[in-house]
Amino acid sequence: MKNLISVIIPVYNSEDYISVCLHSVTEQTYPHLEILVIDDGSEDNTPTLCRQIAEGDKRIKIYRQTNQGVSAARNRGIDLAEGEFLVFLDSDDMLHPRFLEKALERAVQTGADMVSGRLVKIPSEDMRTESGNCFRQFWTEPWTDIPADRILSQFHEKEELDLYTAACKLIKKALIGTLRFEEQILLGEDTLFMYQLVRKRFSLTFTGAPWYLYRMRTGSATHNWNYIKNPDPYGVHIRIRDAEYQEGRYSYAAIWERRYLLLLKEKFFHARKLGQKSVCRSLRGQARHAMKDCKFPGSMILYFLIFYCPSLFLFGRIVFRRLRKRKYVQNVLLFNRNSGKG
């Protein structure tokens, strides 16, 4: 079927959320879907709930496999998908009811390889209330088109585009081709997947409309200390740094080296505040390993300040913010004086 959309939903022990997630897809205003539920070895009531919902909607197809992780489940979904377009949805998240309709409409109008909206992060306890607020909105946000020759720079420089996640996007299956998520990566698999797509130079059209509600759970991988303590949890950043450095795009390589350190910094200071000494040692060791192949002197200075002189780092940050604020105030006063408002 032309313009068939395949929605790929990996599930694992999601009994508390999967019904809400699936209904957000079955109630889409665009009807021509196949909904691929990849059960990654759930041990709770998830399979039963999925089957019950599937009985009332033949577009839902359920596949079960032994537990291999979210990337393996997504990859199986890609292999099974028959749609011209793919959408990746996590089993605890929700889609705006007009997401697929509006995204496909834009894809057909522009011929873009990917259509993206705004992903909204919501605490789990607020999901019901906030989804009602978001889903009642009819957005008027403008569209922005990014041609293929600009997508690489946008990926590196424009964090607000949220090109580091595969969620909240309608993607042409032909663009993905033989590319798959790397199954051994625990954190950052989305970022690496999107980076590999970006290197293909695709065209993107995006809007600030709230299309995708991301449920923030303290038990998820990104909040779990066991994942943080695993070797090199943000190694994807270093891989991107090295790839860009080898291509001679040194400014982009510097961006990812600095982002790597700042990500570790956030976890390091949080662990330090909670007295998680073993986590601090692990994070310091990961940073030390990455800095053995440091590409830029500024990153080395930042590394020493964060992990060996954290008090000095915090003091310097406070001073910098005050100086920046003071400069801003001075500029405002100068403007007012010159314009006769002072």
C-alpha positions as a Python dict, from the first residue, in 0.01 Angstrom:
ca = {
    (1, 'M'): (0, 0, 0),
    (2, 'K'): (136, 342, -96),
    (3, 'N'): (211, 573, 197),
    (4, 'L'): (176, 289, 448),
    (5, 'I'): (338, 385, 779),
    (6, 'S'): (501, 120, 999),
    (7, 'V'): (508, 212, 1368),
    (8, 'I'): (774, 9, 1549),
    (9, 'I'): (722, -37, 1925),
    (10, 'P'): (977, -240, 2125),
    (11, 'V'): (823, -355, 2454),
    (12, 'Y'): (973, -510, 2765),
    (13, 'N'): (784, -538, 3095),
    (14, 'S'): (569, -238, 3006),
    (15, 'E'): (237, -347, 3157),
    (16, 'D'): (189, -10, 3331),
    (17, 'Y'): (216, 193, 3009),
    (18, 'I'): (168, -19, 2698),
    (19, 'S'): (-212, 22, 2677),
    (20, 'V'): (-188, 401, 2675),
    (21, 'C'): (96, 386, 2424),
    (22, 'L'): (-87, 155, 2183),
    (23, 'H'): (-411, 351, 2202),
    (24, 'S'): (-220, 667, 2109),
    (25, 'V'): (-134, 487, 1782),
    (26, 'T'): (-463, 313, 1709),
    (27, 'E'): (-645, 646, 1756),
    (28, 'Q'): (-433, 830, 1500),
    (29, 'T'): (-630, 1029, 1242),
    (30, 'Y'): (-423, 866, 968),
    (31, 'P'): (-553, 508, 932),
    (32, 'H'): (-312, 333, 692),
    (33, 'L'): (-76, 183, 946),
    (34, 'E'): (89, -135, 1051),
    (35, 'I'): (174, -141, 1419),
    (36, 'L'): (468, -371, 1490),
    (37, 'V'): (491, -464, 1858),
    (38, 'I'): (823, -638, 1925),
    (39, 'D'): (799, -806, 2265),
    (40, 'D'): (1157, -837, 2384),
    (41, 'G'): (1100, -1122, 2628),
    (42, 'S'): (858, -952, 2870),
    (43, 'E'): (803, -1138, 3198),
    (44, 'D'): (499, -942, 3320),
    (45, 'N'): (147, -896, 3184),
    (46, 'T'): (261, -700, 2877),
    (47, 'P'): (202, -980, 2619),
    (48, 'T'): (-154, -1038, 2742),
    (49, 'L'): (-241, -667, 2727),
    (50, 'C'): (-98, -639, 2376),
    (51, 'R'): (-298, -939, 2254),
    (52, 'Q'): (-618, -798, 2403),
    (53, 'I'): (-575, -468, 2223),
    (54, 'A'): (-473, -644, 1900),
    (55, 'E'): (-800, -840, 1899),
    (56, 'G'): (-982, -515, 1834),
    (57, 'D'): (-739, -377, 1574),
    (58, 'K'): (-599, -598, 1300),
    (59, 'R'): (-329, -343, 1218),
    (60, 'I'): (-141, -456, 1531),
    (61, 'K'): (109, -735, 1471),
    (62, 'I'): (285, -888, 1771),
    (63, 'Y'): (624, -1058, 1754),
    (64, 'R'): (801, -1214, 2051),
    (65, 'Q'): (1171, -1278, 2098),
    (66, 'T'): (1411, -1359, 2379),
    (67, 'N'): (1538, -1054, 2565),
    (68, 'Q'): (1807, -891, 2350),
    (69, 'G'): (1759, -521, 2416),
    (70, 'V'): (1578, -230, 2257),
    (71, 'S'): (1812, -204, 1958),
    (72, 'A'): (1761, -567, 1862),
    (73, 'A'): (1384, -520, 1891),
    (74, 'R'): (1394, -210, 1671),
    (75, 'N'): (1611, -387, 1416),
    (76, 'R'): (1363, -672, 1393),
    (77, 'G'): (1088, -416, 1344),
    (78, 'I'): (1280, -257, 1057),
    (79, 'D'): (1329, -598, 896),
    (80, 'L'): (958, -679, 925),
    (81, 'A'): (824, -337, 824),
    (82, 'E'): (635, -316, 496),
    (83, 'G'): (564, 57, 515),
    (84, 'E'): (717, 326, 298),
    (85, 'F'): (772, 527, 617),
    (86, 'L'): (884, 422, 965),
    (87, 'V'): (813, 568, 1309),
    (88, 'F'): (994, 455, 1626),
    (89, 'L'): (787, 471, 1945),
    (90, 'D'): (892, 361, 2294),
    (91, 'S'): (638, 157, 2487),
    (92, 'D'): (594, 415, 2766),
    (93, 'D'): (554, 718, 2537),
    (94, 'M'): (262, 864, 2340),
    (95, 'L'): (193, 1021, 2002),
    (96, 'H'): (-25, 1323, 1933),
    (97, 'P'): (-338, 1191, 1754),
    (98, 'R'): (-261, 1393, 1439),
    (99, 'F'): (113, 1324, 1434),
    (100, 'L'): (112, 1072, 1150),
    (101, 'E'): (-144, 1257, 940),
    (102, 'K'): (40, 1589, 953),
    (103, 'A'): (387, 1436, 916),
    (104, 'L'): (291, 1235, 609),
    (105, 'E'): (114, 1533, 457),
    (106, 'R'): (434, 1734, 491),
    (107, 'A'): (652, 1452, 358),
    (108, 'V'): (438, 1426, 45),
    (109, 'Q'): (435, 1804, -5),
    (110, 'T'): (811, 1850, 27),
    (111, 'G'): (957, 1513, -66),
    (112, 'A'): (1165, 1527, 254),
    (113, 'D'): (1337, 1208, 369),
    (114, 'M'): (1249, 1282, 731),
    (115, 'V'): (978, 1482, 908),
    (116, 'S'): (1027, 1582, 1270),
    (117, 'G'): (822, 1748, 1543),
    (118, 'R'): (895, 1848, 1902),
    (119, 'L'): (952, 1582, 2167),
    (120, 'V'): (809, 1692, 2503),
    (121, 'K'): (956, 1537, 2820),
    (122, 'I'): (699, 1485, 3094),
    (123, 'P'): (737, 1327, 3442),
    (124, 'S'): (552, 997, 3456),
    (125, 'E'): (311, 1115, 3725),
    (126, 'D'): (205, 1412, 3506),
    (127, 'M'): (160, 1217, 3184),
    (128, 'R'): (-219, 1189, 3195),
    (129, 'T'): (-277, 1559, 3267),
    (130, 'E'): (-15, 1691, 3025),
    (131, 'S'): (-122, 1461, 2742),
    (132, 'G'): (-471, 1603, 2769),
    (133, 'N'): (-334, 1957, 2750),
    (134, 'C'): (-107, 1885, 2453),
    (135, 'F'): (-353, 1676, 2256),
    (136, 'R'): (-625, 1940, 2271),
    (137, 'Q'): (-397, 2185, 2091),
    (138, 'F'): (-413, 2249, 1720),
    (139, 'W'): (-68, 2379, 1643),
    (140, 'T'): (19, 2670, 1420),
    (141, 'E'): (397, 2642, 1445),
    (142, 'P'): (572, 2710, 1112),
    (143, 'W'): (771, 2452, 920),
    (144, 'T'): (1144, 2478, 855),
    (145, 'D'): (1308, 2289, 568),
    (146, 'I'): (1672, 2182, 585),
    (147, 'P'): (1829, 2061, 258),
    (148, 'A'): (2060, 1762, 249),
    (149, 'D'): (2375, 1974, 211),
    (150, 'R'): (2307, 2144, 547),
    (151, 'I'): (2195, 1850, 758),
    (152, 'L'): (2543, 1760, 885),
    (153, 'S'): (2608, 2107, 1025),
    (154, 'Q'): (2260, 2118, 1178),
    (155, 'F'): (2321, 1785, 1350),
    (156, 'H'): (2640, 1907, 1513),
    (157, 'E'): (2545, 2264, 1594),
    (158, 'K'): (2168, 2281, 1653),
    (159, 'E'): (2084, 2079, 1962),
    (160, 'E'): (1732, 2222, 1964),
    (161, 'L'): (1651, 2019, 1651),
    (162, 'D'): (1677, 1702, 1864),
    (163, 'L'): (1841, 1508, 1584),
    (164, 'Y'): (2004, 1279, 1841),
    (165, 'T'): (1696, 1064, 1892),
    (166, 'A'): (1504, 848, 1646),
    (167, 'A'): (1177, 929, 1825),
    (168, 'C'): (925, 1187, 1704),
    (169, 'K'): (1023, 1138, 1341),
    (170, 'L'): (866, 1003, 1024),
    (171, 'I'): (1151, 844, 828),
    (172, 'K'): (1154, 703, 477),
    (173, 'K'): (1245, 337, 495),
    (174, 'A'): (1455, 379, 181),
    (175, 'L'): (1675, 627, 370),
    (176, 'I'): (1748, 370, 641),
    (177, 'G'): (1825, 98, 387),
    (178, 'T'): (2058, -159, 542),
    (179, 'L'): (2150, 60, 839),
    (180, 'R'): (2060, -86, 1179),
    (181, 'F'): (2097, 10, 1545),
    (182, 'E'): (2413, -125, 1707),
    (183, 'E'): (2284, -380, 1954),
    (184, 'Q'): (2580, -384, 2193),
    (185, 'I'): (2541, -16, 2284),
    (186, 'L'): (2347, 53, 2604),
    (187, 'L'): (2338, 432, 2589),
    (188, 'G'): (2353, 656, 2286),
    (189, 'E'): (2232, 404, 2029),
    (190, 'D'): (1987, 661, 1894),
    (191, 'T'): (2257, 924, 1859),
    (192, 'L'): (2487, 693, 1666),
    (193, 'F'): (2202, 572, 1443),
    (194, 'M'): (2100, 929, 1362),
    (195, 'Y'): (2463, 1030, 1301),
    (196, 'Q'): (2500, 748, 1051),
    (197, 'L'): (2182, 863, 879),
    (198, 'V'): (2306, 1222, 875),
    (199, 'R'): (2621, 1112, 695),
    (200, 'K'): (2393, 998, 412),
    (201, 'R'): (2288, 1365, 376),
    (202, 'F'): (1909, 1347, 398),
    (203, 'S'): (1659, 1633, 368),
    (204, 'L'): (1461, 1727, 679),
    (205, 'T'): (1149, 1930, 748),
    (206, 'F'): (1054, 2003, 1108),
    (207, 'T'): (812, 2196, 1326),
    (208, 'G'): (796, 2292, 1691),
    (209, 'A'): (457, 2124, 1729),
    (210, 'P'): (436, 1892, 2036),
    (211, 'W'): (397, 1561, 1857),
    (212, 'Y'): (562, 1314, 2092),
    (213, 'L'): (525, 1284, 2470),
    (214, 'Y'): (831, 1128, 2630),
    (215, 'R'): (767, 973, 2970),
    (216, 'M'): (1047, 1047, 3219),
    (217, 'R'): (1091, 751, 3453),
    (218, 'T'): (1359, 726, 3722),
    (219, 'G'): (1399, 356, 3649),
    (220, 'S'): (1482, 401, 3281),
    (221, 'A'): (1828, 332, 3138),
    (222, 'T'): (1932, 696, 3128),
    (223, 'H'): (1860, 735, 3501),
    (224, 'N'): (1998, 402, 3619),
    (225, 'W'): (2333, 403, 3800),
    (226, 'N'): (2405, 49, 3681),
    (227, 'Y'): (2413, 179, 3324),
    (228, 'I'): (2620, 480, 3421),
    (229, 'K'): (2878, 255, 3585),
    (230, 'N'): (2911, 38, 3276),
    (231, 'P'): (3231, 99, 3079),
    (232, 'D'): (3214, 406, 2858),
    (233, 'P'): (2839, 489, 2877),
    (234, 'Y'): (2888, 786, 2646),
    (235, 'G'): (3139, 625, 2412),
    (236, 'V'): (2919, 718, 2115),
    (237, 'H'): (3031, 1079, 2160),
    (238, 'I'): (3394, 974, 2127),
    (239, 'R'): (3315, 766, 1819),
    (240, 'I'): (3152, 1066, 1654),
    (241, 'R'): (3443, 1286, 1761),
    (242, 'D'): (3693, 1047, 1604),
    (243, 'A'): (3493, 1009, 1283),
    (244, 'E'): (3466, 1385, 1238),
    (245, 'Y'): (3834, 1433, 1321),
    (246, 'Q'): (3932, 1176, 1058),
    (247, 'E'): (3718, 1359, 804),
    (248, 'G'): (3904, 1681, 883),
    (249, 'R'): (3601, 1850, 1041),
    (250, 'Y'): (3790, 1955, 1352),
    (251, 'S'): (3536, 2207, 1480),
    (252, 'Y'): (3268, 1936, 1490),
    (253, 'A'): (3509, 1694, 1656),
    (254, 'A'): (3576, 1955, 1925),
    (255, 'I'): (3203, 1994, 1986),
    (256, 'W'): (3159, 1624, 2059),
    (257, 'E'): (3467, 1597, 2278),
    (258, 'R'): (3338, 1883, 2491),
    (259, 'R'): (2985, 1737, 2501),
    (260, 'Y'): (3129, 1407, 2620),
    (261, 'L'): (3302, 1574, 2911),
    (262, 'L'): (3000, 1785, 3003),
    (263, 'L'): (2773, 1479, 3004),
    (264, 'L'): (3011, 1298, 3236),
    (265, 'K'): (3033, 1615, 3443),
    (266, 'E'): (2657, 1620, 3505),
    (267, 'K'): (2660, 1259, 3625),
    (268, 'F'): (2983, 1310, 3822),
    (269, 'F'): (2853, 1610, 4017),
    (270, 'H'): (2520, 1440, 4078),
    (271, 'A'): (2692, 1125, 4206),
    (272, 'R'): (2926, 1337, 4415),
    (273, 'K'): (2632, 1515, 4575),
    (274, 'L'): (2467, 1180, 4661),
    (275, 'G'): (2790, 1034, 4799),
    (276, 'Q'): (2815, 772, 4523),
    (277, 'K'): (3192, 734, 4544),
    (278, 'S'): (3213, 422, 4327),
    (279, 'V'): (3018, 596, 4052),
    (280, 'C'): (3247, 899, 4076),
    (281, 'R'): (3552, 675, 4039),
    (282, 'S'): (3395, 502, 3739),
    (283, 'L'): (3312, 829, 3566),
    (284, 'R'): (3657, 971, 3637),
    (285, 'G'): (3813, 657, 3491),
    (286, 'Q'): (3601, 681, 3177),
    (287, 'A'): (3701, 1043, 3128),
    (288, 'R'): (4067, 958, 3187),
    (289, 'H'): (4049, 684, 2925),
    (290, 'A'): (3890, 917, 2669),
    (291, 'M'): (4141, 1194, 2738),
    (292, 'K'): (4433, 966, 2655),
    (293, 'D'): (4338, 1043, 2297),
    (294, 'C'): (4236, 1403, 2360),
    (295, 'K'): (4221, 1602, 2037),
    (296, 'F'): (4201, 1954, 2179),
    (297, 'P'): (4395, 2129, 2460),
    (298, 'G'): (4085, 2308, 2588),
    (299, 'S'): (3917, 1975, 2658),
    (300, 'M'): (4214, 1860, 2865),
    (301, 'I'): (4188, 2172, 3082),
    (302, 'L'): (3814, 2116, 3122),
    (303, 'Y'): (3878, 1751, 3215),
    (304, 'F'): (4122, 1838, 3495),
    (305, 'L'): (3896, 2109, 3633),
    (306, 'I'): (3587, 1886, 3642),
    (307, 'F'): (3734, 1566, 3779),
    (308, 'Y'): (4029, 1681, 3988),
    (309, 'C'): (3943, 2039, 4087),
    (310, 'P'): (3561, 2036, 4098),
    (311, 'S'): (3542, 2319, 4353),
    (312, 'L'): (3755, 2539, 4131),
    (313, 'F'): (3538, 2446, 3831),
    (314, 'L'): (3221, 2545, 4017),
    (315, 'F'): (3380, 2869, 4138),
    (316, 'G'): (3492, 2955, 3784),
    (317, 'R'): (3145, 2886, 3648),
    (318, 'I'): (2988, 3120, 3905),
    (319, 'V'): (3238, 3396, 3823),
    (320, 'F'): (3181, 3351, 3450),
    (321, 'R'): (2802, 3373, 3487),
    (322, 'R'): (2831, 3689, 3696),
    (323, 'L'): (3065, 3852, 3449),
    (324, 'R'): (2838, 3760, 3161),
    (325, 'K'): (2537, 3900, 3347),
    (326, 'R'): (2729, 4217, 3431),
    (327, 'K'): (2828, 4262, 3067),
    (328, 'Y'): (2464, 4213, 2964),
    (329, 'V'): (2348, 4478, 3211),
    (330, 'Q'): (2618, 4719, 3091),
    (331, 'N'): (2511, 4666, 2730),
    (332, 'V'): (2148, 4736, 2819),
    (333, 'L'): (2241, 5055, 3005),
    (334, 'L'): (2457, 5167, 2715),
    (335, 'F'): (2174, 5102, 2469),
    (336, 'N'): (1927, 5292, 2682),
    (337, 'R'): (2166, 5584, 2718),
    (338, 'N'): (2231, 5601, 2343),
    (339, 'S'): (1862, 5577, 2263),
    (340, 'G'): (1765, 5842, 2518),
    (341, 'K'): (1583, 5600, 2750),
    (342, 'G'): (1826, 5619, 3041),
}
